[in-house]
Every structure is written in C-alpha cells, then in structure tokens.
Amino acid sequence: MDLTDAVSIPVAALAGALCTIPLARVVRELPTALLREWSHDPQSVPLAEALRGRALGLFAVGCAALPALAAAQHGNGWETLWISVLALTLWVLTWIDVETRLLPDRLTLGLLWAGLLVNLREVFAPLDLAVLGAVAGYGSLFLLNAAYHRLRGREGMGAGDFKLLAAIGAWLGVGSLPAVVVIAAGSGVILGVALLLAGRREAGEAIAFGPHLCLGAAVMLYAEIWVRPWLGVLAR
C-alpha cells in the first residue's frame, strides 16, 4: 500500500463521518414524511424518535467504517466512491427498516437506477448482467411471496424487499444474487431463532428482511473473494 492509498483511508473515514448527521436525518424524517403522505390526519403522525444517544453513535461508526473499509481495499479511486455510496445507502435502509418496517421507494428505486448507470462502465458487472440482476432480484422475491401467499393466505414480505433486491442486482449483477439471498436467509433464521429463544419474538411473528438483504449485499461487496468458496461447498 503506497502513501496515497494509506492517506485515503482516514480521508474516507472522515468523509463518511461527516455524512452522519445528514443521513441520520434521512433515517428519522423520510419514514415520517411518507407516513404523513399516507395518513388522513398528517398531524397525528409524530416525528420518528430513531437515532438518539448510543444508537446515533453506532450509526456514526458505520458511516465512518464503511467508506474506510472500501478505501482500504481499493485505494483512492472511483470504485471506492461507488462502494461507499452503495454501502451507506444500504446502511440507511437497514436502520429505516428496523425502526419502521419501511423500505422507501425514493431510496430503493434511486439505488436501482444508480446501479445501472454505474454499470454502464462495468464497475461491478457488465450492463446486461446488471439489468438481468434487477429483473431477477425483483422477480424472484415476487414469485416466492406469491407462492407463500397462496399456501399461507398472507404476505411473507413486502414489495420494498423486492425492490431492494432488484437494486442490489443492478449493482452487483445477477451472479451475486444467489449468494446474497443465501446469506440473508441464513442470518434471518439465526436472528429469528435467537429472538424467539430470548422471548423477544412470538412464534410466527415476522421480522424485517431488508436488513438481512443489506447484510448479504455488504458481504458480497466487501468479502466476495472469501465467501464464494464457502457458498460453493454449501451448494454441493
């Protein structure tokens, strides 16, 4: 690692830290704005209380760490910038979904179009595989949810999850989707069982799936080279 790359790590961390307050405002205010749009009495919808105290500190750590890790892996270049944009958006979506069970279209669809534009230069995947990733990401969860609804008579996940996986596919390409879904499903099961055993979740109670999709995407974004061999073993 040369001096330029070494300097890029603290610079990226500082840039991410400076984004903390603006991104925290998005986490707090965007869901409230959407709920007020949908409500017949907008004044009855209070401002969300997310990201205060320790939670804000944890959020800030993520905002600084994600760009710094990208810079450590890719140095001072455009790829670090695009990874940071994707990772920070996924970080924001994770917090919003955990707090409100919402995945706003303004973020998921914006992320989808951004991924296709970035891949015009084949930064993460060829454009054709990025388009297929967007289609397969949305379509796979849509069909899975339709089958679940037919069997159980209720929704298994929301349309926001479909759009989020479509956005991930647009960035990382169709080839990354199976790994993203395997990681997401595995972490979701582990968390669900842990919450059930801890008495913090009732049997059959749904959990937010968006954060697990974000985790799967982050793992593939930052650690694909180490993850793919293990996924190949599991697939045998």
Stockholm file with secondary structure:
# STOCKHOLM 1.0

chainA/1-236         MDLTDAVSIPVAALAGALCTIPLARVVRELPTALLREWSHDPQSVPLAEALRGRALGLFAVGCAALPALAAAQHGNGWETLWISVLALTLWVLTWIDVETRLLPDRLTLGLLWAGLLVNLREVFAPLDLAVLGAVAGYGSLFLLNAAYHRLRGREGMGAGDFKLLAAIGAWLGVGSLPAVVVIAAGSGVILGVALLLAGRREAGEAIAFGPHLCLGAAVMLYAEIWVRPWLGVLAR
#=GR chainA/1-236 SS CCHHHHHHHHHHHHHHHHTHHHHHHHHHHHHHHHHHHHCSSGGGSCCCCCSCTHHHHHHHHHHHHHHHHHHHHHCSSHHHHHHHHHHHHHHHHHHHHHHHSCCCHHHHHHHHHHHHHHGGGTSSSCHHHHHHHHHHHHHHHHHHHHHHHHHHSSCSSCHHHHHHHHHHHHHHCGGGHHHHHHHHHHHHHHHHHHHHHTTSSCTTCCCCCHHHHHHHHHHHHHHHHHHHHHHHHHHC
#=GC SS_cons         CCHHHHHHHHHHHHHHHHTHHHHHHHHHHHHHHHHHHHCSSGGGSCCCCCSCTHHHHHHHHHHHHHHHHHHHHHCSSHHHHHHHHHHHHHHHHHHHHHHHSCCCHHHHHHHHHHHHHHGGGTSSSCHHHHHHHHHHHHHHHHHHHHHHHHHHSSCSSCHHHHHHHHHHHHHHCGGGHHHHHHHHHHHHHHHHHHHHHTTSSCTTCCCCCHHHHHHHHHHHHHHHHHHHHHHHHHHC
//
